[in-house]
Amino acid sequence: PCNVDMESLITDKNRSVATFAITTLLNTGNEASVDRLMKQMQGFMAEISDEFKIIIAEAVRSLCRKFPSKHSLFLSFLSGVLRDEGGYDFKRASIEGIIDLAKNVPECKESALAHLCEFIEDCEFSKLSVRVLYFLGEEGPQTAKPSMYIRHIYNRVVLENAVVRAAAVNALAKFGASSLAEPALQQSVRVLLKRCLDDRDDEVRDRAAWALRMMDDERAKDKYVRDDSTFALVVLERRLVEYCADPNASLKGGFSFEGVPRISRAQEEESRNQARLESMDAALTGTTISAPTSNRPAGAGGSDSADMPGTPTAGGASASGFMDAFEQQAKYASQLNTIPEIAAFGSQPLVSSLKPVELTEAETEYVVRCVKHVYDGHIVFQFDITNTIPEQVLEQVEVVMAAEEDIEGVLEPVVVVPVPELKYDRPGTAYVAFAHTDPETFPSVSFACTLKFIVKECDPATGEPEEGDDGFDEEYSLEATDLGAGDFMQATYIPDSHTLWESLGADAEAIETFALASFDSIEDCITNVAELLGMCPLEGALKPKSKAAHQAVFTGKWMGRTKAVARTRMTYQKGAGVTMELAVRCEDQGVSELMVAAIA
C-alpha cells in the first residue's frame, strides 16, 4: 500500500523528492512493478542532474542482482542512458551496472559485451575505456566468438591515447593467453601485438613485448594471466606501513609476501559490492557510515568506544566476511604490538581467528568474546570484555584458563595481561599467552575459563568508584574455549586448487567418512565444517544448490606457510542426517591427518 501511494511522488515538481521516491520504489518493489517503474524512468532521466542520475543508476544496478530474469529490460535502460550526456561518475555507475549483468546473468553476457564495445568506440573518459578493456580481456576469451571483440580492442590501439593503448595491449594478451583460444586466434593476436612494438609510447611497446614472450611460456601464462587471486589489500597495506616504519627492516632482509593472505578476485569484488550497497543505503536513509575506531591496548585501561575492540561485526565465510575478517586481523596485529610482553613474540601473528567466539550470552552482566592468535612458538588468547552493570567498576580484570586435557610439555602459560579498570559499557581487552614448547605437536584442547576481578560500587552518573571502597574479589564462570587444528590454519585463497591437489598426490592425503546425524541440512553442516577447518571456501562451497548432495573445496596455509586443500562430498537423508566424506591433502602429510581429526 505504501508503494502505491509513493508512486504519485514520481511526478513531483521537486526532482529531489521524485528521485528518492523512484529509488525507494526500485529497492522495495517486487518483480511485477519493475516494468512499470522502468518505463516511467525513461523520460525522467533527462530532467534530473548527474547527482540524481547516479543514485538511480546504482539502484538499477542493485536490481540486476535481485531480478535477473528482467536482464533485457535493465540492459536496455543502462545502454540507453550511456548514449545520453553525462559526467564521469554517472557513466561509471552505468558501466558497472552492465558489467554486473554480464557477470551474474550468463544469458545476457554477449549482449552486454557488445554494448560495452559500442561505448568505447566513442568514449571521452580514458578511465572508463580502461575499465571496459580490462573487463573485455577477462570475459571476452570465454565467449563463443572471441574474435568479434578483438577488432574493437585493436581500434583503441590505433585511435586512443597511450593509457588506453596500453590497456588494449593487455586485453589482447589475455585473448592470446587463454586456454580456450584456438591456434588461428592466437596467431592473429600475435600479429596485432607485433604491430604494437612500433608504438611511439614506451609503456605500450614494453607491454607488447612482454605479452609476446608470455604467450610462449605456459608458466608465465598461469602466473600473470590465469591466476585469479590477489592479496588481501588491507593486510598488505598495514604490513608495508609497518615494514617501512621499522628502522631495522633492512637488516632483516626484504619484505616478504609469504604471510600476506590471498583472496580470489570474486571475493574482492563481493566486498566492493557490499561497501557500495552500504553507501547507497546510507545515501537513501540520510545516515553516514562511520569509520572503524582505533582501539587502545589493554594496558591503557580499556577502550572509550562502545564497540568491542578489534571484533568484526560481520564474520563468517562469505566473501565480504573474509575481507572484514582480514581487516580486523590487521588491526589485531597493531593492537598486539602495543603490548611489550606480546610484541616480543613477533611482529605479526601467523594466524588469527576469522571471527570471535562468544563465551557469555549477550544479555549477561559481563559480555566476553575470545579471539585466538597463533605465533611461531606462542599462542595468545585475546578476551574482549564489556561490563554491562552501571553501578559497578571492575578492576584488575583477568581470565584464568585451566586446560581440561594434559598439555604438559606442549603448552606452558607465560603471560597474563589484565585490564586495570573496566567501567560501564567501555570494553577492555585482557590477554593470556602460552608458549608452544613442542613445535611438532599441535594440541586439540579445551580450556575452562573464569573471569576474576575486583568489584567496586560507583555512581552511575559519573562512573567513579565511591571513596574508601576497597572493593571485593569476585569470579564469573565463562563458557569453555577450544583450541583445535583449524586455529593453526590460515584461510587463504590458493589459485588453481585442482593443479595443487593433483601435484600433492595420494601420499599426502588423509580421508575419512563421517555420519553426522545431528545436522538437519547440508547448509548447516558445511557452515560448521568450514569453521572447524578454518580454511577459505572456494566459490559456491557454502551455497549448496541441492538439498540432497553437495561438493565443496577449501584452501589454506598451515601456520601461514604450508599449502593445503580440502574436498568434501555430502549427502543428506531425512532422519539419517548428513553423511560426509572429507579428504585433505597438504604439503605436510601429518597436517592432513590433523585436519581430518578436527571433524571427529
N, C-alpha and C positions, 0 to 999 in steps of 0.2 A: 504493500500500500504506500509506503514512504517513497519508493522509487517512482510510482506513478505520479505522485504529487511533485516530485523533484523534476520530472521531465518538462514541466511547464517553465522551469528556470532556464532551460537551454536557450530560449528566445529572449532572455532578459537583456535589456539595453546595456546593462553593466557587463562588459565582456569578462571581467574577473569572476563575477558570480556565475556566468554561463559556463566558463571554463571549468571551474571547480565542480559545478553541477554535473557536467558531462563526464568528467574524470571520475567522480564518485560513482556515477551510474555504471561506468565501464568496469570499475573494480568490484561493485556489489551486485551487478545484474547477472542474469542467467543466460544460457546459450540462446534461448528463444528471443531475447531482447537485443542481442548483439547486432543483428541485421538492421533493425530499425535505427539503432543509435549510430551505426557507421554511415548510413545514408544521410542522417541529419548533419553529420560532421563534414560532409563533402564541401558545402558552401561556407560552412562555419570557419574553416581554416584560413580562408583569405581575409577574414575580418579581424584577426587577432594578431598580437605581436609575437615575436620569436620566443619570448619567455613562456608564454602560454602554449605555444606550439610544442615546445619541448616537453611540457608536462603531459600533453595529450599523446605525443609520440611514445613517451615512456609507459603510459597507461596501456596503449595498444600493444606495446612490446610485452607487457605482462600478460595480456590476454592471449598472446600467441601460445604461451605455455598452458594456459588454463583451458582454452578451447581449440586444440589442434585441428579439429575437424573443419574449422572455419578458416583454414590457412589461405585459401584462394581469395577470400574477402580481405583478410589482413594484408596479404601481399599486394593486392591491387591498390589498397589505400596507401601503403607505405611507399610503393614505387611511384604512385601518382604525386605524392607530396614532395618527392625528391626532385621532380621537374619544376616545382614552384620556386619562387625566390625565397631565400632564407640564409641565415648565418651559419657559421661553422657548427655550433652546438646543436642546432636543430637538425642539420643534415647528419651529424654524427649519430644522434638519437635514432633517426630513421634508418640509417645504415645498420646500426646494431640490432634493430628490430628485424630487419631482413636476414641478417646473419643468424639470429636466434631461430628464425623459422627454418633456415637451411639446415641447421644443426639438429633440431628437435623433431622436424617433420620430414621424413625421407621422401614423401610423395611430392614435395614442392622444392626439393633441393636444386634440381636443374633449372627450374623457372627462376628461383631466387638468384642463382649464379648468373643467369642471363641478364637479369635486371641490374646486377652489380657491374657486369661488363659494360652495359649501356651507360651506366652512371659515370664510370671512369673515362669514357670517351670525351666527356665534356665536363670535367670536374675542376673547379677553381681552387680547391684546397688540397695541398700536397699531402697533408697528414691523412686525409681520408682516402686518397689514392693509394697510399702506402698500406693502410689498413685493409682495403679491399684486395690489393695484390697479395698481401700475406694470406688472407683467407682463401683466395683462389688457389694459391700454392698448396694450402693444406687440404682443401676439399676437391679441387678440380681433378687431380690424378685418380680419384676413386670413382669418378663418374663413368658412364658408358662410352661417352665420346670426349675424352680429354683434349683432343686436338682442336676442338672448336673454341676453347678458351685461350689456347696458345697465341692465336692471332691477336686477340685483344691485349694480351700481356706484352707481346713484342711491339705493338703500336706505342706503348708507353716508352720503350727503349728509343724509339725513333723520334717521338714528339715531345717528351717531357723534360723537366729539369733533372739535375744529377741525382737528387734524393730519390725521386720516383724511379729513375732509370736503374739505380742500384737495387731498389726493392723488386723491380721487374726481373732483374737478373736472378735474384734469389728464388723468385717464384718459378722461373724457367728451370732452375736447378732441381727443384722439388719434383717437377714433372719428369725430368730425366732420371732422377734417382729412385723414383717409385718402383716398388717391386711388381706393380701391375702394368708398368709401361711395356709396350711392345717394342721390339728392336727397331722397327721403322720410325716410331715416335721418338725413341732415344736418339736416333741418328739425326732427325730433324732438329731436336733440341741442341745437339752438338753444333750443327751448322749455325744456328742462331747465336749460340754463345761465342763461337769463334768470331762472328762479326762484331760482337761486343768488345773484343780485345783491342779494337781500334778506336774505342770511345775516347773522347777528349778528357774525361774525368778519371783520376787515379783510382778512386773507390770503385767505380763501375768496372774498370779493367781488372783490378785485383779480384773482385768477386767473380768475374767471368773466368779468370784463370784458375781460381780455387774450385769453381763448380766443375770445370772440365776435368781437373785432376781427380776430384772427389767421385765423379761418375764412373771412374775405372777402378775404384777401391771400395770393396764391399764393407770393410770395417769402418771406413770413413763415412759411408752412407748410413750405417747403423748408428754411429756416434753423433753425427751432425744433422741428419735429416729425419731418420726414422725413430729416433729416441724422443718419446713424447713426455719425458719427465722434466722437471725443473726444480730448483732449490726452493725451500720454504723461505721466502724473501725476508720475512720478519726476523727469523733466526739468523740468516746470513748477515743481514744488516747489523744486528746487535753484536754479532761476533767480530765483524770487521771493525766496528767502532771500538770495541774493547781491545782488539789487537793493535790498532793504531794508537790507542791511548797508553799502551803498555810500554814503558821506556826500555824494557829488556826484551822486547819482542824479537829484535834482530838476532839476539843471542840464542833464542830458542829455535831459530830456523824460520822458514817461510810459513805463510798462512796455510793451514790445512783445511780442505773441504770435507774431509772424511766424516767429521762429526756433525755436519750440517744435514738434517733430514731432507729427503726429496719427496715431492708430491707429483701427481700427474697433472697435466695441463687442464684436464677436465675438472679436477678438484680446485685448481686455481680459478678457473672460470666460474665454478659454482660459488666460490667465496665472493668473487666480484659481484655476481648477480645478487647474492644475499645482501651485500652492502648497498647495492643500488636500490633494492626493494625497501630497505630500511630508510634510505634517504628520501625515497618517494613518499613513504608513509609519513615521514616527518614533515615533508612539504605540505601534504594534504591535511594533516592534523594541526599544523602550526607549531609543532614541538621541535626541539633540537636534539641531535644525537650527541650525548656527552662523551668526551674522550675519556679513556681509562685514567683513573687517578693513580699517582705513584704511591707506593707502599713504603712505610717506614720499616726498618728491620725490627725484629722483636725486642732487641735491646733498648730501643727508643721508647718502649712502653706502649706499644700498640699503634693502631692507625686512627686518624681522625675521620676516615671515611666510614660510611655506613655499610659499605660493601665488604665482603670477605676478602682479605688481601690476597692478591695473586690467584684468585679462584675463578676459573672460567664460568661464565654464566650459561654457556651452551657447550656442553661436552659431547661425548659420543663419537660415533664413527662416520657421521655424514661428511661430505666434502668440506662444507663450510665449518663444521665442527672441528675437523682436523686443523684447519687454518687457525681457528680460535685457540685450539689447544697448543699449537706450536708457538703462537704469540705469547700465551701465558707461560709456556716453558722458558721462553727467552727472558721474561720478567722474573721468573723464579730464580734463574741463574744470577741476575743482577742483584736480587734481594739476598741470596745466599752469600754472595761475595762481600756483603757489608758486615758479615759476622766473622770475626777473625778465626774463631775455632773451626768454622766450617770452610772458610776460604782456603785454609791450609790443605784441604783435600784435593784441590784442583780448581782451575778457573771455570770449568763447566761440568755439570753432571753429564754422564754418558747417556743416561735415560731418565726421564721424568714421567710421572703418571699423566695419562691423557686427560683424566678428569678426577676430581676428589671423591673420596669415599666418605659418606655420612656416617658418623659414629654416634649421633643422637637424633632424636626426632626434631623436626623444625620448631615444634611448639614448646620444647622443654626449657628449663631455666637457663641452661648453658648449651649453646649450639657448637658442636665440634666437627670439623672435617679433617681428613687426613690425606696428604699428598706424599708420595714416595719419590726419592731421588737416589739414583744409583751412580756412585763414583767408582773409579778404578781403585778398589781397596776399601771403600766405605759405603754405607747405606744410611741415608738421612730420612727420618720421618718428620714431616712438617705438619703441625697441628694448628689449624686456623680456628680461633676460639672467640665466641661472642657471648658477653654477659647480657641477659635479657631482663634482669631484675633492677629497676630504677633505684631501689633503696639500698643497694649494696655496691661496694667497691671491692674488687678482688686483688690481692697482692701475692707476689711470688707464685704465679700460676705455672704449674708444670705438669707433664704427663709421665706417669710411671708405667713402664712396659714390662710385662713378665711373659716370657716365652712359654707356651703350653707344650712344646716339644723340647728335646735336648738339643741345644745349639752350642754346647761347649766345644771349643776348638774351631768353630766355624764363624760365629758372630760374637763380638765382645763389646758391651756398651762403653763408649769413650767420652761422649759429650752430652750434656743436658743443658739446654738454654731456656730458662723460664721467661715468662712475661712479667716484668716488675710490677706493673699496675694495669688493671683491666676495669675501666669504667663502663657504665651502662651504654650499650649499643655502639661501642667503639672497639672493633675487632682487634685482636692482637695475635701474634704468632709465636708458638713455642716449638722447640726442636729437640729431637732425641737422635743421636748418631751412634751407629755401631761400626766397629772395624770388621771388615770381611777378612778374617785371618787365614782362611783356607780358600785360595782363589780357584781351586779345582772343584770345589763343592758349592752348589747353588741350592740353598735350603728352601724347602717349602714348609713354612711355619706360620702358626697363628699366635698373635700376642694379645694377652688380656691387658686392657688399658684402663687406668684410673687417673682421674683429674684431681690433683692436690693443690690446695691454695689456702690463703688466709682471708677470712671474710671480715669486712668492717662495715658497720652501718654508716649511711651517708644521707645528706639532704638531697632529695631527688631534684630540687630546683638548681642546685649548684654542682652536684656530683662530688662534693668534697667530703671526706670522712669526718665524723664527729670528733671533737677534741678529746684526748685522753682515751680513746677507744683503741686498745691494743689488738682487738680482733680475736678470732678463734680459728683453729685449724679445721679444715673441712675436706671431705673426699666425695667424689662423684663418679660413679661407675659408668664407663663407656662401653660401646659395642667393641668386640674384638676386631683387630685389623690383621689382615693376612699378607704374607709375603710369598709370592709364587713365581713360577717361571716367566709368566707374562710381564712381570715387573722388570725383568732384565732385558726385555726385547724392545728395541726402538721401532716404533711404527713408521716406516719409511717406504715410499714407493720405489719399486725396482722395475725399470722398463724391460719389456720382453721377458716376462717371468717364465714363459714356456721354454725359451732357449736355456735359461738358467736351470730350470727343472731337469731338462734333458742332459745338460752338461754335468750336473751333480751325480746323476745315475742312481741306480737302486742301492748301491753300497752305502749311500749317505741317507737312506730312507728309514723312517720308523713309521709303522702303520698299525692302526688299531680300529676295531669296530665297537661302538658303544650303543647300548639300548637306553635311551633317555626317556623313560616313561612319564616323567614329571612335566614335560612340555606339551602344551595343547596346540602348538602350531610351529611350523618351520621358522617363521619370522622371529618368534620369541627365542627359539633355540639358537639361531645364527647370531642374534644380538648378544646373547650370553657367551657364546663361544668366542666371538670377536673380542669381548672384554677380557676373557681368560687368556687368550693367546697374546694380546697386546700388540697385534700386528695391523698393518694397513690393508683394509679391504679394497680389492680392485673393483672396477665398475660393475654394478649390478649385484655385488656379493650380499648386500644387506637388504635387497629388494626382490624377494622371490616372486617369479612370475606364475608359479604354480603352487597350489596348496598341498600337492601330493609329493612333489620331488623338487630338489634344488641342488645346484652345484655352486661352490664359491671358491675363490682363490684369494690368499692373503700373502703379503710380503713384509719383510722386516729385516733388521740387523741386530743380532745378538750382541749385547753390550756396545751397540753403536758401531760394530766393526764387521761381524761375521754374517754374511748374507744367508737368508732362509726363505723358503717358500712353503706354504701350507695349502693343501687342497682338501676340501670336504665334499662329501656326497651324502645327501639326506633324503630320507623318505618318511612320510607321515601316514599313520593309520589310526583312525579314531579308536580310542580305547587302549591302544598299544603305545601311543606317543611317537617319538621320533627315533628312528634308527640312523646312526651317523657313522660313516667311515671317514677317519681323519688320517691323512698321510702328510708327513713333514719331511722335507729334505733340506739339509743345511751343510755348509762347508765343514762343520764340526758335527760328526755323526752323534756324539753324545748329546748335543743340543737338541737334535731331532727327537731323541728318546725323552728328554726332559719336557719338551713341548707337548708330546702326546700324553705323558703322565700328568700334565697340568689339568687335563679334562677329567681324568679318572679321580 
